[in-house]
Amino acid sequence: MKELIQAGEFFNKLSEAQKKDLEEAVAEDIFFLEDDLQKKIISLLNDVDHRLGTNVRRRNDFTT
């Protein structure tokens, strides 16, 4: 999907501090969502950038 590629390119242009801020913000935003929805979001984030999906999952201590 074109959108996932564009999101990945955007993510990779961020500084390390900006990446951490984004990861933290996303993790906080999805923390109280239902488990199935959290897992779907993590899956999409992994498609954007594996490190992004992994770090958001770790911040919320999801099990895969």
C-alpha positions in Angstrom: 0.0 0.0 0.0 1.2 3.4 -1.0 0.2 4.9 2.4 2.3 2.5 4.4 5.3 3.3 2.3 4.8 7.0 2.7 4.3 6.6 6.5 7.5 4.5 6.6 9.5 7.1 4.7 8.1 9.8 7.1 9.1 7.8 10.1 12.6 7.1 8.9 13.2 10.9 8.4 12.5 11.6 12.0 15.2 12.1 14.5 15.7 9.4 17.2 14.1 11.7 19.8 11.1 12.3 17.5 10.7 8.6 16.9 10.6 7.9 20.6 8.1 10.7 21.1 5.9 9.3 18.4 6.1 5.7 19.7 5.2 6.9 23.2 2.3 9.0 21.9 0.8 6.2 19.9 1.3 3.7 22.8 -0.5 6.0 25.1 -3.3 6.6 22.6 -4.1 2.9 22.1 -3.5 1.7 25.6 -7.2 1.6 26.6 -8.5 0.3 23.3 -9.9 -3.2 23.0 -7.2 -5.9 22.6 -8.2 -6.8 19.1 -8.0 -3.2 17.9 -4.6 -2.7 19.7 -3.3 -5.8 17.8 -4.5 -4.5 14.5 -2.9 -1.1 15.0 0.4 -2.8 16.0 0.2 -5.0 12.9 -0.2 -1.8 10.7 2.6 -0.1 12.5 4.8 -3.2 11.8 3.9 -2.8 8.1 5.1 0.8 8.3 8.3 0.1 10.1 9.1 -3.0 12.2 10.9 -1.0 14.8 7.9 1.3 15.2 5.5 -1.6 15.8 7.9 -3.4 18.1 8.6 -0.4 20.2 4.9 0.6 20.6 4.1 -3.0 21.5 6.9 -3.1 24.1 5.8 0.2 25.6 2.3 -1.3 26.2 3.7 -4.7 27.1 1.5 -6.5 24.6 1.9 -10.2 24.0 2.0 -11.4 20.5 
